[in-house]
Amino acid sequence: MISVIVCREDNNIRAIYANGHAGYGKSGEDIICSAVSTLLFTAANALEDICGYDGESFFRISNEGKDDVNLRITVPDQGDDETKNRAQVIMRTCELGLIGIARDYNEGKKRYVEIIHSRTPEV
């Protein structure tokens, strides 16, 4: 299962972490892993392109296992109010996509994506 932690400070999303493997399909053919990765990479690219953030400072990816995803997006606390608002729209959109995947694909006892909301940012 992929565990996604959405960390908030007040009403703002400060970070999204994803770790694990969905196990929905064979390695390389798992549409849930692909969808989660696509959402997170798109959010990271949008934070770079739209907000002007440096990807090296907020985006981390590592492979702990052959199939596991381990991604972290930490929203930089920089820029003017408009930039920060855009960053929040990007992160909230990513969160909604992740929630939608969990809602549409988790079936009874078969859980592929778990969304955890946290009020304490983890570093």
C-alpha positions as CSV (number, residue, x, y, z in Angstrom):
1,M,0.0,0.0,0.0
2,I,1.1,3.6,-0.7
3,S,0.9,5.7,2.4
4,V,0.4,9.4,1.7
5,I,0.9,11.9,4.6
6,V,-0.5,15.4,4.0
7,C,1.0,17.8,6.6
8,R,-0.8,21.1,7.4
9,E,0.2,24.1,9.3
10,D,-2.9,26.1,10.0
11,N,-4.9,25.7,6.8
12,N,-1.8,25.5,4.5
13,I,-0.4,22.3,3.2
14,R,3.3,22.3,4.2
15,A,4.3,18.9,2.8
16,I,3.1,15.8,1.1
17,Y,5.0,12.5,1.6
18,A,4.3,9.2,-0.2
19,N,5.9,5.9,0.5
20,G,5.3,2.3,-0.5
21,H,3.9,0.3,-3.4
22,A,0.2,-0.1,-4.2
23,G,0.3,-3.7,-5.2
24,Y,-2.6,-3.2,-7.6
25,G,-0.8,-4.6,-10.6
26,K,2.5,-6.2,-11.7
27,S,5.6,-4.1,-11.4
28,G,5.7,-1.6,-14.2
29,E,2.0,-2.1,-14.9
30,D,0.5,-0.8,-11.7
31,I,-1.9,2.0,-12.6
32,I,-2.3,3.2,-9.1
33,C,1.5,3.7,-8.5
34,S,1.6,5.4,-11.9
35,A,-1.3,7.7,-11.0
36,V,0.2,8.7,-7.6
37,S,3.6,9.3,-9.1
38,T,2.1,11.4,-11.9
39,L,0.2,13.6,-9.5
40,L,3.3,14.2,-7.3
41,F,5.6,14.9,-10.2
42,T,3.1,17.2,-11.8
43,A,2.7,19.1,-8.5
44,A,6.5,19.4,-8.2
45,N,6.8,20.6,-11.8
46,A,4.1,23.2,-11.3
47,L,5.7,24.5,-8.1
48,E,8.9,25.0,-10.2
49,D,7.2,26.4,-13.3
50,I,4.4,28.5,-11.9
51,C,5.8,29.5,-8.5
52,G,9.5,29.7,-9.5
53,Y,10.6,27.4,-6.7
54,D,13.9,25.5,-7.1
55,G,13.1,21.8,-7.3
56,E,16.3,20.9,-5.5
57,S,15.1,22.7,-2.4
58,F,11.7,21.1,-2.0
59,F,11.4,17.8,-3.9
60,R,13.0,14.6,-2.9
61,I,12.7,11.1,-4.4
62,S,14.4,7.9,-3.5
63,N,14.0,4.2,-4.2
64,E,14.2,2.2,-1.1
65,G,13.0,-0.9,-2.9
66,K,12.6,-2.0,-6.5
67,D,8.9,-1.1,-6.6
68,D,8.5,1.3,-3.7
69,V,7.9,5.0,-4.2
70,N,9.4,7.4,-1.7
71,L,8.6,11.0,-2.6
72,R,8.5,14.2,-0.6
73,I,7.3,17.7,-1.6
74,T,7.9,20.4,1.1
75,V,6.4,23.7,0.1
76,P,9.1,26.5,0.5
77,D,8.1,29.4,2.7
78,Q,9.2,32.0,0.2
79,G,7.7,34.4,-2.3
80,D,5.0,37.0,-2.2
81,D,1.4,36.2,-1.2
82,E,0.3,35.5,-4.7
83,T,3.1,32.9,-5.2
84,K,2.3,31.3,-1.8
85,N,-1.4,31.2,-2.8
86,R,-0.6,29.5,-6.1
87,A,1.5,27.0,-4.3
88,Q,-1.4,26.1,-2.1
89,V,-3.7,25.7,-5.1
90,I,-1.2,23.3,-6.6
91,M,-0.8,21.3,-3.4
92,R,-4.6,21.2,-2.7
93,T,-5.2,20.0,-6.3
94,C,-2.6,17.2,-5.8
95,E,-4.3,16.3,-2.5
96,L,-7.7,16.1,-4.1
97,G,-6.3,13.8,-6.9
98,L,-4.8,11.5,-4.3
99,I,-8.0,11.4,-2.3
100,G,-9.9,10.6,-5.5
101,I,-7.5,7.7,-6.3
102,A,-8.0,6.3,-2.8
103,R,-11.8,6.7,-3.0
104,D,-12.1,5.1,-6.5
105,Y,-9.7,2.2,-6.1
106,N,-9.7,1.1,-2.5
107,E,-12.2,-1.8,-2.4
108,G,-13.4,-3.2,1.0
109,K,-10.4,-4.9,2.6
110,K,-8.2,-4.2,-0.4
111,R,-6.4,-1.0,0.3
112,Y,-4.0,0.5,-2.2
113,V,-3.6,4.1,-1.1
114,E,-3.9,5.4,2.5
115,I,-4.3,9.2,3.0
116,I,-3.2,10.5,6.4
117,H,-3.7,14.1,7.4
118,S,-1.3,15.6,10.0
119,R,-1.3,18.9,11.7
120,T,2.4,18.6,12.6
121,P,4.8,19.1,9.8
122,E,7.4,16.3,9.5
123,V,10.8,17.1,8.3
